[in-house]
Amino acid sequence: MDYLWDSESFIDDNTLTVNMTRLRNKLEQMDVVDYIKTKRGQGYIVE
């Protein structure tokens, strides 16, 4: 998260999760399913 946002002033723990969910929903609308995987404790990976 430090890499994506310079400041933590508006970021809470849920910000990245919400944005990833929105991105996944948009990808699913284009029939792209399971493109982004969650690596628990590490982050996300694009397959």
Buried (B, 14 or more C-beta within 10 A) or exposed (E): EEEEEEEEEEEEEEBBEEEBEEEBEEBEEEEEEEEBEEEEEEEEEEE
